[in-house]
Amino acid sequence: MKLGKKNLAAQLYTIREYTKTPKDIAESMKKIKAIGYDAVQISGLGPIDNKELASILDGEGLVCCASHDSGALLFDKTDEVIERLHAVKCPYTAYPYPHVKWTCEEDCLKLAAGLNEVGTRLKAAGITLCYHNHALEFEKFNGRTVLDILYSASTAENLKGEPDTYWVQQGGANPVTWIKKLSGRLPLLHLKDSGFRDGKQIMTEIGSGNLEWKPILEAADEAGCLWYIVEQDVCPGCPFESLKMSYDYLSENFF
């Protein structure tokens, strides 16, 4: 099973401590490219001019496959998001974490309606909105998970999926099941492994944890996934080394 390295990307949130200034970003993109990644998902960057960011990425031959944009930006400053993503030729953005709280199904329906509206505006600008889950979306109201409610109450054209393998598992669900459920609605997938160290569950480099990657990646391929994005929120040492370990494992076995 080989998926093609052009579809493998690094989530820049992983190296957020090294992207605080334009100089940091330029140096870090050189390191990302040197590892072997051909694409990145922008997130956690410090202030930088849109054109300068585009120039840095172009200079390293890196594609901006997607971004993460906060609810505050997506809902209240949609035009700014569109302008930035157009500048870096980015076709996807994801709602990364709920900016509102839910206590009942009605709260979830309101969020779904809002996301659907934002997705409509982004779609008109040639950008696709996706949803990035954590574990809290697996809370249930009236027998349905929040994630089920959000997807069923929005249209597949206006809200697609960016499931996170680690957080799906943390929520007590099966990553393969959810990938299959989102078939045809799954342009992005976050690859994140789960392991144990010193009696605690941890995020770890791909292939060094306990998630079963062959069925996960086979299901994603069948579901039409376009971008496989490596993310590790917490690294035991150098985050670039963690990204390299994940890249090497995936390249040797699947890409």
Backbone torsions as a table, in degrees:
resi	resn	phi	psi	omega
1	MET	NA	113.1	178.8
2	LYS	-128.1	123.9	-173.3
3	LEU	-99.3	-16.2	179.5
4	GLY	97.2	120.6	-174.7
5	LYS	-65.5	-19.1	179.2
6	LYS	-65.6	-15.8	-178.3
7	ASN	-98.7	6.7	-177.4
8	LEU	-103.9	126.9	-175.2
9	ALA	-129.9	158.6	176.0
10	ALA	-106.2	132.2	175.4
11	GLN	-83.5	119.2	-173.2
12	LEU	-71.8	-12.0	173.7
13	TYR	-59.8	-28.8	178.7
14	THR	-58.1	-34.2	-176.4
15	ILE	-113.0	31.2	-173.8
16	ARG	-57.9	-27.0	178.3
17	GLU	-73.9	-8.7	-177.6
18	TYR	-117.3	19.6	179.3
19	THR	-135.1	38.6	-174.9
20	LYS	-86.9	-22.1	179.5
21	THR	-130.9	161.8	176.1
22	PRO	-55.2	-38.6	177.9
23	LYS	-63.6	-44.8	176.9
24	ASP	-56.6	-46.5	-176.8
25	ILE	-61.8	-45.0	-179.8
26	ALA	-61.0	-45.4	-179.6
27	GLU	-66.6	-39.2	-178.2
28	SER	-69.6	-35.2	178.3
29	MET	-66.5	-32.7	174.7
30	LYS	-62.1	-41.0	-179.6
31	LYS	-68.3	-40.2	178.9
32	ILE	-62.4	-44.4	178.9
33	LYS	-64.8	-39.1	-178.9
34	ALA	-64.9	-31.5	176.3
35	ILE	-62.6	-37.6	-179.2
36	GLY	132.3	-8.7	179.7
37	TYR	-67.6	140.5	176.4
38	ASP	-107.5	-1.8	-177.1
39	ALA	-148.7	157.1	178.0
40	VAL	-137.4	156.4	167.6
41	GLN	-109.2	121.8	-175.8
42	ILE	-82.2	131.2	-179.6
43	SER	-171.8	143.6	176.9
44	GLY	73.9	19.3	-179.7
45	LEU	-83.3	147.1	171.4
46	GLY	-75.2	179.1	-178.6
47	PRO	-59.2	131.4	177.2
48	ILE	-158.2	140.4	178.1
49	ASP	-64.4	140.8	-178.0
50	ASN	-56.0	-44.5	-178.0
51	LYS	-67.3	-35.6	179.0
52	GLU	-67.7	-40.8	177.2
53	LEU	-62.0	-44.7	178.9
54	ALA	-60.6	-40.9	-179.8
55	SER	-64.5	-40.9	179.0
56	ILE	-63.2	-47.4	-179.1
57	LEU	-63.8	-45.4	179.2
58	ASP	-61.6	-39.5	-178.4
59	GLY	-63.5	-30.6	179.2
60	GLU	-94.6	-2.5	-178.1
61	GLY	71.0	31.9	-179.8
62	LEU	-102.1	131.1	174.8
63	VAL	-86.3	137.2	171.0
64	CYS	-91.7	98.5	-174.3
65	CYS	-79.6	-25.7	-176.4
66	ALA	-167.7	171.1	174.6
67	SER	-136.3	169.6	164.9
68	HIS	-116.8	129.0	178.6
69	ASP	-130.6	131.7	-175.2
70	SER	-61.7	160.4	176.3
71	GLY	-58.6	-38.3	179.6
72	ALA	-60.4	-40.9	178.6
73	LEU	-72.4	-47.7	-175.9
74	LEU	-63.1	-41.0	-175.8
75	PHE	-83.4	-37.6	-171.3
76	ASP	-106.7	-18.7	-178.0
77	LYS	-135.0	48.6	-176.3
78	THR	-57.3	-40.3	-177.8
79	ASP	-63.7	-35.6	177.9
80	GLU	-65.7	-40.7	177.9
81	VAL	-61.3	-46.7	-179.6
82	ILE	-60.0	-44.9	-179.3
83	GLU	-60.3	-44.6	-178.8
84	ARG	-67.0	-43.4	-177.8
85	LEU	-69.2	-34.4	174.5
86	HIS	-63.8	-38.3	-177.7
87	ALA	-62.8	-34.6	-178.2
88	VAL	-103.6	11.7	177.0
89	LYS	56.6	45.8	-176.0
90	CYS	-101.0	120.1	-174.6
91	PRO	-89.3	-12.3	-176.1
92	TYR	-132.8	144.8	166.2
93	THR	-134.8	157.9	-179.8
94	ALA	-129.4	142.1	172.8
95	TYR	-77.0	111.6	-165.1
96	PRO	-85.6	-27.0	-176.4
97	TYR	-163.2	141.0	-176.5
98	PRO	-58.7	129.4	176.6
99	HIS	-96.9	4.3	175.5
100	VAL	-132.5	159.8	178.8
101	LYS	-101.5	152.3	175.3
102	TRP	-124.4	140.7	177.2
103	THR	-127.0	-4.1	-178.5
104	CYS	-159.0	172.0	-179.4
105	GLU	-62.2	-35.9	-178.9
106	GLU	-60.8	-38.4	176.9
107	ASP	-60.9	-40.4	179.8
108	CYS	-66.6	-39.4	179.2
109	LEU	-64.6	-37.2	177.7
110	LYS	-65.1	-42.1	178.2
111	LEU	-64.3	-42.5	179.0
112	ALA	-59.6	-42.1	179.2
113	ALA	-63.8	-40.8	178.5
114	GLY	-65.3	-43.1	178.2
115	LEU	-64.3	-38.9	179.2
116	ASN	-62.9	-39.1	179.0
117	GLU	-67.3	-45.0	177.3
118	VAL	-61.7	-42.0	178.7
119	GLY	-60.1	-35.4	177.8
120	THR	-64.0	-44.7	179.9
121	ARG	-65.6	-41.4	179.4
122	LEU	-66.8	-41.1	-179.4
123	LYS	-59.7	-39.0	178.9
124	ALA	-63.0	-22.6	179.0
125	ALA	-98.4	7.3	177.9
126	GLY	83.6	19.4	-179.0
127	ILE	-119.8	139.9	-178.9
128	THR	-105.8	130.8	178.0
129	LEU	-90.4	135.1	177.1
130	CYS	-124.8	166.5	179.3
131	TYR	-116.7	124.7	176.1
132	HIS	-100.8	121.1	-176.4
133	ASN	-94.2	155.2	164.0
134	HIS	-116.2	-159.1	-178.6
135	ALA	-80.4	-27.3	-172.8
136	LEU	-65.6	-19.8	178.7
137	GLU	-73.0	-2.5	178.5
138	PHE	-98.7	8.7	166.9
139	GLU	-65.1	145.9	-177.0
140	LYS	-111.9	141.8	171.0
141	PHE	-128.3	125.2	-179.1
142	ASN	53.3	39.4	174.2
143	GLY	82.8	1.7	-180.0
144	ARG	-122.0	141.9	176.1
145	THR	-70.6	157.1	176.2
146	VAL	-57.0	-40.2	-179.3
147	LEU	-62.9	-41.4	175.7
148	ASP	-59.0	-44.2	-178.3
149	ILE	-63.5	-45.3	-177.9
150	LEU	-61.8	-43.7	-178.6
151	TYR	-73.3	-37.6	-177.9
152	SER	-73.5	-25.9	-178.1
153	ALA	-93.6	6.0	175.8
154	SER	-127.7	167.7	-179.6
155	THR	-94.7	150.5	-179.2
156	ALA	-64.2	-24.0	179.1
157	GLU	-75.5	-31.3	-174.0
158	ASN	-99.7	-17.7	178.7
159	LEU	-145.6	109.9	177.6
160	LYS	-105.9	-179.9	-173.3
161	GLY	-104.5	146.2	167.5
162	GLU	-134.4	70.0	-178.4
163	PRO	-65.2	146.4	178.3
164	ASP	-109.5	117.2	-172.1
165	THR	-59.5	-41.2	-179.9
166	TYR	-63.5	-47.8	-174.7
167	TRP	-73.6	-29.2	173.2
168	VAL	-61.9	-46.3	179.5
169	GLN	-64.3	-39.8	178.5
170	GLN	-63.9	-29.9	178.9
171	GLY	-79.8	1.0	178.2
172	GLY	87.3	13.7	-179.0
173	ALA	-111.3	174.5	-177.5
174	ASN	-104.3	120.7	179.9
175	PRO	-55.5	-39.8	-179.0
176	VAL	-63.8	-42.9	179.1
177	THR	-59.3	-44.0	-177.4
178	TRP	-73.1	-34.3	175.6
179	ILE	-62.4	-45.1	178.7
180	LYS	-64.5	-38.0	-180.0
181	LYS	-62.7	-31.0	-178.2
182	LEU	-96.2	16.3	-179.6
183	SER	-53.5	130.9	-177.3
184	GLY	82.2	-4.4	-178.3
185	ARG	-130.0	26.9	-168.0
186	LEU	-130.8	73.1	178.3
187	PRO	-75.8	-26.7	-174.2
188	LEU	-126.6	145.6	175.0
189	LEU	-140.4	129.1	175.0
190	HIS	-88.9	121.8	177.4
191	LEU	-96.0	117.4	-177.6
192	LYS	-149.8	126.0	-175.2
193	ASP	-94.5	160.1	-177.4
194	SER	-127.1	129.9	179.3
195	GLY	-142.9	-170.5	178.4
196	PHE	-128.8	138.3	175.3
197	ARG	-148.0	130.3	178.9
198	ASP	53.8	38.8	176.4
199	GLY	77.3	9.4	-178.6
200	LYS	-125.3	143.3	175.1
201	GLN	-73.8	136.7	-175.6
202	ILE	-135.9	159.8	165.1
203	MET	-82.3	138.8	-177.4
204	THR	-143.5	171.0	-177.5
205	GLU	-63.8	145.9	-178.9
206	ILE	-57.9	129.4	179.2
207	GLY	94.2	-13.5	179.5
208	SER	-101.9	-2.8	179.8
209	GLY	-106.8	-150.9	-171.4
210	ASN	-114.1	0.2	176.8
211	LEU	-73.6	145.8	-177.9
212	GLU	-93.6	101.8	-168.9
213	TRP	-76.4	-30.1	-179.0
214	LYS	-61.3	-53.5	178.3
215	PRO	-65.9	-32.1	178.4
216	ILE	-63.7	-49.1	-176.2
217	LEU	-73.7	-33.2	175.0
218	GLU	-63.6	-43.9	179.1
219	ALA	-64.0	-40.8	-179.9
220	ALA	-64.4	-41.3	178.4
221	ASP	-61.9	-44.8	179.1
222	GLU	-66.3	-29.6	-179.0
223	ALA	-80.4	-5.2	177.8
224	GLY	90.0	20.5	-179.9
225	CYS	-59.8	137.4	-178.5
226	LEU	-101.5	-36.8	-176.1
227	TRP	-131.0	128.7	178.2
228	TYR	-107.0	111.0	-167.4
229	ILE	-111.8	118.2	-178.9
230	VAL	-82.9	125.6	177.5
231	GLU	-137.6	139.6	173.7
232	GLN	-141.2	100.6	-175.2
233	ASP	-59.0	-39.0	-177.3
234	VAL	-126.4	125.3	180.0
235	CYS	-116.6	146.4	-178.3
236	PRO	-72.2	-21.5	-179.7
237	GLY	-146.3	-127.2	-179.8
238	CYS	-69.8	122.8	-178.8
239	PRO	-65.5	-28.7	176.7
240	PHE	-65.8	-37.9	177.5
241	GLU	-66.5	-38.4	176.8
242	SER	-63.1	-43.9	177.7
243	LEU	-62.7	-35.6	178.2
244	LYS	-68.7	-42.7	179.2
245	MET	-60.3	-43.3	178.8
246	SER	-65.9	-43.5	179.6
247	TYR	-61.0	-45.8	-178.1
248	ASP	-62.3	-43.6	179.9
249	TYR	-63.1	-47.2	-178.4
250	LEU	-65.9	-40.6	-179.2
251	SER	-65.2	-41.6	-177.8
252	GLU	-70.1	-29.1	-171.4
253	ASN	-109.9	-29.0	-170.5
254	PHE	-135.2	-24.4	-172.6
255	PHE	-114.8	NA	NA
